Structures are given as structure tokens and as C-alpha cells.
Amino acid sequence: MSHSSKQNDCDYEHAPDNHSHEPINDDAAYWAQKTQTIQMLLEKKGYFTADEVRREIERQDSVTPMLGARLVARAWTAPAFKARLLADGKAACRELDIDTVEIKRLAVVENTPSVHHIVVCTLCSCYPRAILGYHPPSWYKSTAYRNRVVVDPRGVLEEEFGTVISDGVEVRVMDSTADTRYLVIPVRPRGTEGWSEESLISLINRDSMIGVSFTRSPRRGSSEGYTSNAIS
């Protein structure tokens, strides 16, 4: 599901206001305490052991955004692979031995000089954990982000992430669900012609694959926007 907006044109009405918005943060401490309590109860009942929990945590911690960055770097350097990735994300992941069994459908969208995608889960916090890591950023799970980004994506990008989208670039908000998770292919930075996949991976950060930031600049090491790096 997607929602799109251009400068001064959005599918959702949002009247100007003077009140401050809720900061994008989370209530992680509350949920951490609740999770620990439930875990202790289940261990006492014999559903699993503390060692089994530890080993599962280690497995999940081994899944990092580096897997998503591998997909993006390969797509940047191999047009045929990019076409397959856009057509069937899970099948393309298998080509790189990336296990996405936990994802029912992986939809891949590509940012271009004229279209910018940003991902959200408006109902909860559905996230492509198998390729971006098992721990979504706290802001992604927050109510503030989930509610505001579909109404004012440009405002959220600029105010919360310092990401300014050029006028005339269409912004599409992709709504993740239990059945469909999204991966964004960010615009490849200029000045990286001839770079190896490993070198390109160093420019790809997690947030650029969610769509809230740009990739790092090969010149300065910071995030580069369309106006300065990807669009002439």
C-alpha cells in the first residue's frame, strides 16, 4: 500500500497548526520490563530455557542491515539483478543466500531523481527484520512517526531526520503489513562509478533503505540529498 504526495499536494488533509508535535521516541523501557517478566514466567513453566533464549538472541543479532546493503549494492552494479529484485524480492535474496523465510512477501521499491519512497507500518511495526536486522529503530515503532508520516512525510523527513526532499520530487509512503515488507533501493551516489560492491556497501546506511535518509556521500562521508548528489 502506498500514499503519495508532492509539494503542497497530499492525499491527506492536514490543516496548519501552531502546536508542537510529539517527538519521535519510544517506550522501550516499559516493553523491556514486560518482556522480561513474560520470559521468566515461560521459563518457569518449561517452555524454553534461558540458554535457548540466549542462543536465539545471538542468531538474531547476527542479522544486520549489512544484508540489505548487499542487496542494494548488487542492484546498483548489476541491472539484471536489480530487475529481479524489483520483481521478486524473496527470490533475489535467495540468490545471495539471504534467508527471508520469515517474510511472506518482500516488495522492493527504487528511489529515483523524481520519486522518493519512505516506509512505515501504520498498524504496528512490521519491518523487514531478515535483511535490516531484528531490532527496528525505536522511532520506526513510535506512534508519532506512524501517525505523522502518512500525513506530512516531507515535514517528518526534514524535522526529525534532516532529510530535505527537493521541490517537484514525488514522495510515496509505503505502508508495511503483516504480509508485505518493504526495502528501498536508494539513489546511487555520483562519483561511485567503477566502485566494487564492498566499497559501495560502506555508503549504504540502514535509514536510507527505509527512506528517511540518503546514502553517505563518497566525498564527505555524510548523507547526500538529491539536490547535491543524485540530481543535476
C-alpha positions, 0 to 999 in steps of 0.5 A: 500500500502506498500514499503519495504526495508532492509539494503542497499536494497530499492525499491527506488533509492536514490543516496548519497548526501552531502546536508542537508535535510529539517527538519521535521516541519510544517506550522501550523501557516499559516493553523491556520490563514486560518482556522480561517478566513474560520470559521468566514466567515461560521459563518457569513453566518449561517452555524454553530455557534461558540458554535457548533464549540466549542462543536465539538472541545471538542468531538474531543479532547476527542479522544486520542491515549489512544484508540489505546493503548487499542487496542494494549494492548488487542492484546498483552494479548489476541491472539484471539483478536489480530487475529481479529484485524489483520483481521478486524480492524473496527470490533475489535474496535467495540468490545471495543466500539471504534467508527471508523465510520469515517474510511472506512477501518482500516488495522492493521499491527504487528511489529515483531523481523524481520519486522518493519512497519512505516506509512505515507500518501504520498498524504496528511495526512490521519491518523487514527484520531478515535483511535490516536486522531484528531490532527496528529503530525505536522511532520506526515503532513510535506512534508519532512517526506512524501517525505523522508520516502518512500525513506530512512525510516531507515535514517528518523527513526534514524535522526529525531526520534532516532529510530535505526532499527537493521541490517537484520530487514525488514522495510515496509512503509505503505502508508495511503489513503483516504480509508485505515488507518493504526495502528501498533501493536508494539513489546511487551516489555520483562519483561511485562509478567503477566502485566494487560492491564492498566499497559501495556497501560502506555508503549504504546506511540502514535509514536510507533503505527505509527512506528517511535518509540518503546514502553517505556521500563518497566525498564527505562521508555524510548523507547526500540529498538529491539536490547535491548528489543524485540530481543535476 
